[in-house]
Each structure stands twice: as structure tokens, then as C-alpha cells.
Amino acid sequence: MNLDKLSQSAIEHALAKGASYADFRYEELTEQDLAVRDARPETFNRSFSRGFAIRLIADGAWGFAAEAVTSEETIIVAVEKAFQIARASATINQKSIELAPVEKVTDSYKTPIKKDPFLVSLSEKVAYLEQLESMMRIDDQITTSSASMSFYKTSKFFASSAGSQITQDIYQAGIGASCGIIKSHREQYERAYPTPGGQWVTGGYEITEKFDFAESLPGLVEEVKALAWAKDCPEGEMDVVLSGDMLSLQIHESVGHPLELDRVFGYERNFSGISFATPDLLDNLKYASELVTFTADSKAPGGLATYAYDDEGVKTEKTPLIERGMLVNYLSDRETASRIGKKSTACCRASGWMNVPIVRIPNVLMNPGDKSFDQLIGEIDKGLYVTAPDSWSIDDNREGFTLGGQVGWLIEGGKLTTMVKSPRYSGSTVQFWNSCDAIGDESQWRIWGTPNCGKGQPGQNARTAQGCSPARFRKVRVG
């Protein structure tokens, strides 16, 4: 298949019909999921999909079409469909689409991997998962245990009327294990490692070597046994320390999503809401305390949203979002960036060839602080340590939220004391982030992957990431 020739044919046909812009994206998607539960194989799935998409602007409006079969004939059909959609959209558009500038690029990129997961035998993978799962079946009180791994490869070819031509091979991997005690239909307790749902990165089969399962899983068994008989989390206002994985969820929900510029402009209103962080607040809103700095950085090694170019051919750069507490930028694509007079932050991505690219959360990274974990805890007289994200709820404006973990520990006199179950905490986004008065040091910093971020109509499932150390927040409502 000559993608150079086919892409140029698509773009030339679109321009000849009067398009002011056009791009062509071809993708091959390979996925494998495996799981072992309660000493039995549970999931073995491998899938493959390929196809292309045409995106264009005609009469000042977007048109999009995708096809599973890539040929001269289907490309012409797709261009015609995209034109019909653009012209229909133009009849109701309130203003013409304008795009922020982009550089012409010819480049290629591949995720650095040590071991291609799709070349590792199924028997080796299953044996590894069986070994992990067996490490948790060491006590009769444990009623369920599981281990899983997933691998994705996305091979992309992108060309545009701006003159760019880019190829990328993105490898993503996830792994995790959990054990639980089921006391009744209503009372079910679980502990997971490295975090609930597993940890996700860009990389290959070497993910199996990144975590110390042999040391951690027996301790997980003891924790879930204690959790099953732990007291409820007390209610009230107290200081809170969030673990790295718990803070990752907080960042995702109350920093990542509110700063998606398409959401800010109301594009997601009907599906998943809007954002309080409107453009008039840019450079004016003290979003967080002065200790807090966030950047969008999809060049960061190992982040689940690490790539070289987005699906508009915009090169990724490290871009400040919140700088010493002040809101300074958004997560954007070329269309939304042009509306605030800035460059795109390379956040335009589609979940597969069949979907239209939209603004998605990249790697959103919180700068580490200078506190050890003992200092974060030791400077609290009465508080709560929350870990292992378990639940989340946030309003349509991305302000009021309640998040919860699998397990917590009371902090009394600067020490972790009593384990509590189902700890929850709530607040308002800006007030909460301004209450941050300490952040863990670089030794505790990690990028946590989120493999299931839903957005868009039709719905798309994207893979995003948040980097952070544990952090402390003062006077938080808990329960």
C-alpha cells in the first residue's frame, strides 16, 4: 500500500473541490488483553483493526469521513462524504473555522521499547500472570484474586495540506494485580498493586520488570484482611495527604478536564459538561497555591500519553498550564488555540482511525516539591492519608467534587495510626488546590496512566497520564 500516493490523492482531491485545509490519517491498531482470576484464565483477547480518515474544512466548516478499506476508490468516496458534512455544517455554523499555525514537518517516531510484547509467546505471558495471582492465594480469607496485562500498538501515518508527513509507532502497556474479600453483596473489599486498574505506560513487555510484585503482593493480602474489619472513615474537617495515585485522579478530574479548551468553549456541554476556567480567567485566576506548577508534556518518557505529534501534526512541547498557582494556558487543538491567540498545545487526538480528533488530556505533570513522606505526615496533628483511587464524582462545571480511595489511615500526632475503609473527601476545585501547602520530593514522583478517559459524541476512550508526588491539603471535608 503506497500511503504517500494515496494521501496526496486525497488531499489534492479535497483541495481541488475547494477545501481550504485537508488531512489524511491512516492507522493500524493491535491490542492484546490477558487476565487470570481465581486460578483460572479469564480473558484472552487479541484484535487488529486498520483504516483511514479524511478531515477537511470547506465553506468554513469541518467535514470528516472514515473507511476501513484503503484504496483510491474509497478515498474519493470519503472526500465526497466529508464535503457533504462540511457543507451541511456550514449552514448552521456561527463563524468560520480558523486554525492556529503549524509547521511543515517530515518526521518519524517510535516509542522506545526493550521488548516487543507482541513477540512474547502467549504461554510466557499466561505463566507470568498465574505466578502473580498465586502470590495472593496464600490465605483462606481471600475470596478473589486476579492479575492482568494489556498491550497496544498504534501505527500511524499522517499527511496534511500544510505539507507535513509523519509516521509514528506508539506502544502502550498495562499491568496490575488485586485481591479481595467478599463478606456480602454490599461488603466487598479490595486492594490492588501498583494501583486499582493497574499501572499503564508507553513501553513494551519490560513493564513486567518495573514493579516489585514479589515483595508487594503478600503485603497486599494482609492489608485487605485488615481492611475488611476496619472502621469507617470519620466525618469532619481535617488535613489530608493524598498518595501519588490518588492525586493523579484528582489532577485528571480537576485540572486536566477543566483545562480542555474545547470543553471551555462548550463543545462538550451535552455530553460531559463545561468548565469554570473560562478564557477571561487566563493569567488572572489563582488556580492553586504558589507551590503548584503544572505542565503539559507529552515528551515525558513512559507517560501513557507520550507521543511526538498529535493527530493534527503538531509537535509536542513542554508547556506550562498553571505556573506558581496562576492559570497560564489550556489543553488545545489548532481550532481552539486560534480562538485565544495561542499555539496549539498538541492535544488533538482520536481514539482510532474511525474517530474524529478532539482535545484530549496529554501527560499533565505536577512539579515535585521538597518534602519527604515523613514530613508530609509528620507536620499534621489530626488528619487523613488517602490512597488507591476507588470512586470519583465531579459536577458538570468541574468545580464541586467528591473523590474516594480504597483505604486510608488516620494521622494522629504526626504518625499514621488506624486504618479506615472507604475514605472520601470533597471540596471545590480552586479552593482545594489553593489549600495545598506541601508536595512530596522528586524521589516520590511518578507518572500514573489513565487508560479509560471517556469523552466525545460518539464516545471515545483515550489514554492519558498524570505525573505527581504525594501532596498535602489543609482543612478538607472528609467522611
N, C-alpha and C positions, 0 to 999 in steps of 0.2 A: 504494500500500500504506500503510495507516494503522497505523504501528508503535505509536503511542500507544495506540490502541484494542486492538490485538492483544496488546500486552504486558500491559495491565491485565486483559484477559480471562484470560490465562494465570495471572497472579498471583492474581487473585480466585478462579479455579477451584481452584488449589493450596491457598489458604487455606481455602476452603470445605470441602475434603476433610480438613482437619486439619493442614496443613503449618504448622510454626512459623516457617518462612522460605522465600522463593522469589525467584528472579531469572530474568530473560529477557534473552538476548543474541542480537542479530541482527548478522550480518557479511556484507559483500561484499568478496571478495578478488580483486585483479587483479595479475597477475605477468607480467613480460616478461624473458626472458634472451636475450642475444645473444653470440656469440663468433666470432672469426676465428682460424684456426690455419693456419700454413704457407701463407699467401697464399690460403687458401680459406675461405669461410664454413663454420662448423662447427655452430653452434647458433642457431636462431631459434625461440623458443617464446613464445607468449602464451596465458595461461589466465585463466579467470574462474570464480569459484565463489561461491555465496551460500547461506545457510541460517540456522537459528536453533537455540538450545539452551535447554532448561529445566533449572534446578538447584533442588533443594528439600531441606528437612530434614523428615522425617516419622518419628515414633517414635524421635527422637534420632539418625537416620542419614541419610546423603546419598543422594539419588536424582538421576539425570541421564539426559537423553534429548535427541537432536538429530534434526532433519529438514531435508531440502533444500528442501521446498516449504513456504512460509509462508502459512498460511490458518487460519481459525477451526477447521476440522476437524482439521488436523494438529497444531495447538496442543493441543487436547483430548487427542488420541492421545498426544502427547509427555508431557503432565502425568500421564496414566494410567501410562505406561511408567516414568516417574521414580518414581511412588509405589510401583509393584511392586518396583523395585530397592531403594528406601529400606527398605521393609518386610522384604525378604529380608535386607538388610544388617543390619537391627536385630536379627535373630535371632542374629547372631554377634558384634555389637559388644560390646566390653568396657565401654564407657562412652558416654554420650550426647554428641553433638557440641555444643560451646559455641563461640560466636563472640565475638571482641573487638568492642567497639562501633565503629560507623561513623556519620559524619554524613550527614544527608539532604542531597542535592546535586542541583541542576538546573543543568547547565552544558554547554558545547561546547568542543571544542579541535580545532585543525588544525595539523599540522606546518608551520612557516614554510618556504615554498619560493619560489625565484625563478623557476623554470621547470618547468612540469608535464611530467614525462618522457613521459607518455602522449599528449601533444600534439605531440611532436617526431617527425618523419617517420622511417620505417624507413631510408630511403636516407641521411639525415643521420647516423644512428647507425652504420650499416654503414661509411660513408665515414670516420668518425672512427676506428673500430676498425681499419680497413685501414691508415690512416695510422700509428697506433701500432705495429701489427705490422710494418709495413715499416721502421720505425726500427731494428728489431733484426735484420733480414735484410741486414746490411752486411758480413758476413764469412762465408766459405765453411765455417769451422769450426762455425758454429751450425747444428745439425741440426733444431731445432724452435723455433718462436716462436708466441706467441698473445697475444690481447688480448680482454677480455670486459667486459661490463657487465650489470647486473641492476637491475630496478626493481620495487618492491612498493607497493601501496596497499591499506590495510585501512580500510574504513569500518565503524564500529561504532555500534550503538545498544544501550544498557544500561538496564534498569529493574529495580527491586527492591521487595520488600515493605517495605523500610526507607524508601521514599518517594523514592528517587533516580531521576533520569532524565538520562542522559549520552550525548552523541554525540561521536565522535572520528574524524578522518580522519588516519591515520598514513602518511606517505610514507617509504620506505626505499630506499637506492640503494647499489650496489656497483660498483667498477671496479678493474681491475688488468691488468698485462701481465707476461709472463715469457718467458725464452728459455733454451734448454738445449743441452747436448752429450751425445749418447748414444754412449759408447765401446763398450759391450757391454750384454748383457741385465742384468748385475749393476752395471755402472758407468754411471750416469746422473746428470748434474749440472744444476742449475737455479738461476737467480737470478730474483727477482721484484721488482716495484715496484708500489705502495708497500710491499707485504708479500706473502708467499705467500698465495694465495687472494684477493688484492685487499683494498682498504680499503672499509669499509662504514659508512654514516652514516644518520641520518634527514635527509632532504632530497630535492631534486629533481635535474633534469638538470644543475644547476650543479656537481655533483660533478666533471664533466669539466674544470672550471676550477680545482679545488682543488690539483692536483698538477702539478709541472713535468716532464711526461713527456719533452718535447723535450730537456731537459738531462740527465735521469737515465738514459734508455734506452740511449744509446750507451755510457755507463759500465758499465751492466749487462752488456753484451756483453763488455767487457774483463774484468770480474770473473768471468764464468762460464768464459771461456777460461783464466784463471789457476786457477780452482777445479778444473778438470778435471785439472790436473797438480800440484795442491797436495799437501803431505804430510798424513798422518793426524794427527789431534789427539793430542798426547802424553797419557799417563796420569799421574795423581798428584793431589796436593792443592795447590791454588793459589787465589789471589784471582780473582774473576770479576766482570766488568762485563756486565750484560745490556742490550741495546738496548731501546728502548721497546716494539717489537712483540714481542720475546722475553719481556720482563717481563709484558706483557699476558697471554700464555698462562700464565705462572707464577701470576699473580693469579687467573685464571679457574679453574685446576685446584686450587690450594692455599689460596685464600681464598674465592672465590665458591661453589664446590660444598660445601666443608666447612661453610659458614655457612647453607646452605639448611636451614631448621628442620624441614621435613618429612623430609629425609634424616637429620637428627639424631635424630628420633623413630622412625626405622626404616621409613618409608613406601617407601623406595627399596631396601630391603635385597635383594630378589630380583632386581632389575634392574641397578642400578649402585652398590650399596653403601651404607654408612652414613657416619658422621663421628666422628672422635675428639673434636670440640669439643662435648661434652655439656653440658646446662644447668647442672650443678654447677660448671662452669668459668667461667660467666658472671661477670664482674667479678673473677675470680680468676686467670685464665690470662694470663701474659705471652706473648702470641702472637708478638710481634715486638719488635725493639729500639725504644727510645723515639723514634727518628726517624720511625717508621712510623705513619701515621694513614690509615685507610680510611673512606670514607663510601659509603652507597647514595644515589644522586642521579639519579633519572630525570627531573629537570627540566633537566639539563645540556644546553645547546644542541648539537645534532649527534650526540649519542651514539646508537648503534644501538638502545638500549633507552630512548629518550626518549619519554615519553608523559605525559599529565596524570592519568589514573586507571587503576588496574588493572582486571581483569575481575571484581572484587567491588565496584567503585565507590569504592574507597579512593583518596584524593588522594595523589599523590606528594609527599614531603618529603625534604629533605636530612637523612639520619640517620647518625650515627656508628656504625660497626661495630667497628673497632679504633681505640682512641684512645691515642696515645703508647705503642703496643705492647700495651695491655690489651684483651682481648675484652670489649665492652660491649653488643653486640646481635647479632641474627641477621637473615637474609632470611626474611620470614614472610608468611603469609596470615592471615585472621581466625581460622581454626581453630587453627593452631599458635601464633599470638601469644597467644591466650587461655590456653594451657597454661603460659606463663611470665609471665602477668600484664602483658603489654605491648600496645601498639597494633600493628596490622599495619603492616609497612613497605612495603605496596603492591606486593608481588612476586607476586601471584596472576595468572597469565596462561595463556591457552590458545593453542595453535598452530592457529588456525582455529575456525570455528563448530562443527565436528563433534567437538571435543575438550573434555574437562573441564578447567577451570583448575587449575593446580598451581603450587607455588612455583618461580619461575624467577629466575635471576640478572638483576638490572637493570643500570644503569650503576654499576659498582663502581670508585670513584675513589681513587687513592693521592695524597696531598698531595705537591706538589713539594718539593724541598729547596733547597739554596743552592749546589750545586756546578756549575761548568761541566763540559763533557765532558772538556776537557783536564785538569781537576783530578781527575775520576774516574779517568782513566787514569794521570795523572802521579804519583799517590801510591802506585803499585804497582810493586814491583821485579820480580816474576815473576808473571804472571797470564794471563788469557784473556778476550778480548772475544767474546761470542756474539751473533749476530743472525739474523734471518729464521727464525721457528719452523718446524720441519720434522717433529718427532716428539714424542710425549709418552706417558708411562705412569705411572700412579699407583695405589696399592693401594686396595682396597675401603674402607679406613678413612680415606683421604685423608691418609696420613702419608708413607710412603716413595714417592719419585718418581724418575724419570729423564726429563729433557727434552733436546731437541737442536735445533740450528739448521742452516740450510743451509751456513753459512760462519762461520769465526771467525778471529781474529788473535791471535797471541801478543803479550803485553805484556812488554816487557823494558826495564828501566831507565826506566820511566815513558813509554814510547812504543810505539805499535802497530808490530809488525815483520812476522813471517812469517804469510802466510795459511795456514790449515789447513782441511781438509774435515771435514764431519760432526762438529762438536764436540758432545759430550754432557756433561751434568753431572747429579749426583744428590745426594740428601740426604733429610732428614726435615723435614717442614713447619715445625714450631715452631723447631727448631734452625736451619734455613736462614734464616727470617725474622729471627731474633734475631742473625744474623751480618751483617745489613745495617748498614753504617756510613757510607754516603753516598748521597745521592739527587740526581739532576740538578735543575737550577733550572727555573723556570717557562717559560723560553724553549724548553725541550726537551719540554715536556709536551704530550701528545696523547691523545685518546680513540680507542682501537682497537676496531673492531667485530668480533664473532664471530658469523657468520651460521648456524652449524651445530651448536648445542649440543643434544645429544640427551638425553632424559630421559623417564621415564614408561612406563606399560604400559596401553594401546598406546603405542608410542613417539611422542614429539612432538619437533619440531625448532624450537627457539626462537632468536631473535636477541638477543644480549647484548652488553655492551661493558665495557671496562676502560680507565681513564684513568691515565696514569703518565708519568714521565720515566725515562730510563735510571738504573740504580742499581748499587751495588757491594756485593758479598758476600765475606766473608773466609773463607779456608780451606775451599774447596769441592772435593769429589771430581770430577775431570774425566776424560774419555777419549774 
